[in-house]
Amino acid sequence: MSDSHSHASPSKHVVTPLELFFDLVFVFALTQVTTLMADDLTWLGLLRGFAVLAVVWWAWGGYTWLTNSIQIDDDIASRLVMLVAMAAMLLVGLSAPAAFGTYSILFGVAYLVVRLLHVGLYAITTRSDPDVFSAVLKLAPGFVAAPVLIMVAGFVPEGPWRAVLWLVAIVIDFGSPLVAGPGGWRIDAGHFAERYGLIIIIALGESIVALGVAAAGETLSAGVIVAATLGVIVISAMWWLYFDVVSLVAERRLEAVSGTARTTMARDSYSYIHLFFVWGIVLVALGLKKTLLNIDEPLKAVADVALFGGFAVYLLAHVAFRLRNIHTLNLQRLVVAIVAICLIPVGLVVSSLTSLVLLTALIVGLVMFEAWHFKDNRHAIRQHEAQ
C-alpha cells in the first residue's frame, strides 16, 4: 500500500452533502432504539436495544468505509443506490422497536436490502482498484451471511432460537474484519475521523430530541424545567469530553500512521470502540427520558442503570479509545466511571431529580478538573489545530 494513498489530503476528500443527508435516517434509527428500550424497560429490553443498535451501527459503519474509499457523490448511479438504501434504512428504523416481535420480518428484509446494496455498490465501485476490491471480496461472505441470518430470524417463532440467530449474525459481522485482515484498504484519515465525529454529534442530538419529547409531554413545573436544563448540561458535557481534545488527538494519531497500521487503528478505534460511545449516549438518553417522566420518584432499576451505567460506558469507551491510540491510561475518566457505577444503588432510593443532580455534578466536575489540570496541554493541542 503506497504512502500517497495512505496519506490522502483531507482537503481532497471532504464530507459530502449526500453523506450528511444519508445520516438522517440513522438519527431516526437511534431514536427508535431508545423507544424500543423505553417501551420495554427490562434487562431483556436493554439487550434487545443493544442488538438493534449494533446491527444499525454496523450498517452505518459499512457505508462510512465505502464513502471514505470513493467519491460517492460524483456518480449518479452510486448516488441513486445510496438514496434507495436510505429508503430501506427508514423501514429498518420504523420497525426497530418491534424488531424482535411484530415487525421482525420487515426489519430483517429491509436490513438485508441495506446491506446487499452496500456490498454490491462497494464491489462495483472498487473494481478498478485491485487491492480494495480484493479486501471487499474477503469481507463479502460475512457481510451477506449476517443480515441473511437476521432476516431468517424474523421468520422463526419468537423465542430462544431467534435470539441465537441474532447473536450469531452479530458475531459474524463484527468478526469478519478480524478474520479477513487489514490488507488492501486505504483510509483518508481526516474524512474518516470527521465521519465518526459526526455520528457522535448525531447520537448526542438524539439525546436532546428524546429529552425534549419527554419534557413536551409533561406539565412544565419548576422541577421539570430544572431536570430538562440539567439534561442539556449533561449532554453538553458529554460533547465537551469528546470534541474538546479527544477527537483532535485521535485524528492526528490516525493521520500519523499508514498502511495496515492505519487500517487496524481505524477498525479498532472507530468501527468497534465508537459503538460503545454511542451505546453509552443512548443509555443516558433513556435515563434522562425516564427521569423527566417522574422527577419525584426514584428511578426504576433498569432506568437507573441506564442513567449512571450509560455514562460509565461512555467514559470507559474514552479509556479504551486512548489506550488503543495513545497507549496510556486516562485515569481520571476511569475513576469517574467507577464513581458513576457506585452511584447506581443511590439512584434506587433518591428521587430521579436528585439522581440527575448527582450525575450533572459528576460530569461537570470531570470537565472542570480536566480543563484546569491539563490547561497547558489543552491549549497546545487546540493551538496546533488552529494553525
C-alpha positions, 0 to 999 in steps of 0.5 A: 500500500503506497504512502500517497494513498495512505496519506490522502489530503483531507482537503481532497476528500471532504464530507459530502452533502449526500453523506450528511443527508444519508445520516438522517435516517440513522438519527431516526434509527437511534431514536427508535432504539431508545423507544424500543428500550423505553417501551420495554424497560427490562434487562431483556429490553436493554439487550434487545436495544443493544442488538438493534443498535449494533446491527444499525451501527454496523450498517452505518459503519459499512457505508462510512468505509465505502464513502471514505474509499470513493467519491460517492457523490460524483456518480449518479448511479452510486448516488441513486443506490445510496438514496434507495438504501436510505429508503430501506434504512427508514423501514429498518428504523420504523420497525426497530422497536418491534424488531424482535416481535411484530415487525421482525420480518420487515426489519430483517428484509429491509436490513438485508436490502441495506446491506446487499446494496452496500456490498454490491455498490462497494464491489462495483465501485472498487473494481478498478482498484485491485487491492480494495476490491480484493479486501471487499471480496474477503469481507463479502461472505460475512457481510451477506451471511449476517443480515441473511441470518437476521432476516431468517430470524424474523421468520422463526417463532419468537423465542430462544432460537431467534435470539441465537440467530441474532447473536450469531449474525452479530458475531459474524459481522463484527468478526469478519474484519478480524478474520479477513485482515487489514490488507488492501484498504486505504483510509483518508484519515481526516474524512474518516475521523470527521465521519465518526465525529459526526455520528457522535454529534448525531447520537448526542442530538438524539439525546436532546430530541428524546429529552425534549419529547419527554419534557413536551409531554409533561406539565412544565413545573419548576422541577421539570424545567430544572431536570430538562436544563440539567439534561442539556448540561449533561449532554453538553458535557458529554460533547465537551469530553469528546470534541474538546481534545479527544477527537483532535488527538485521535485524528492526528494519531490516525493521520500519523500512521499508514498502511495496515497500521492505519487500517487496524487503528481505524477498525479498532478505534472507530468501527468497534470502540465508537459503538460503545460511545454511542451505546453509552449516549443512548443509555443516558438518553433513556435515563434522562427520558425516564427521569423527566417522566417522574422527577419525584420518584426514584428511578426504576432499576433498569432506568437507573442503570441506564442513567449512571451505567450509560455514562460509565460506558461512555467514559470507559469507551474514552479509556479504551479509545486512548489506550488503543491510540495513545497507549496510556491510561486516562485515569481520571475518566476511569475513576469517574466511571467507577464513581458513576457505577457506585452511584447506581444503588443511590439512584434506587432510593433518591428521587430521579431529580436528585439522581440527575443532580448527582450525575450533572455534578459528576460530569461537570466536575470531570470537565472542570478538573480536566480543563484546569489540570491539563490547561497547558496541554489543552491549549497546545493541542487546540493551538496546533489545530488552529494553525 
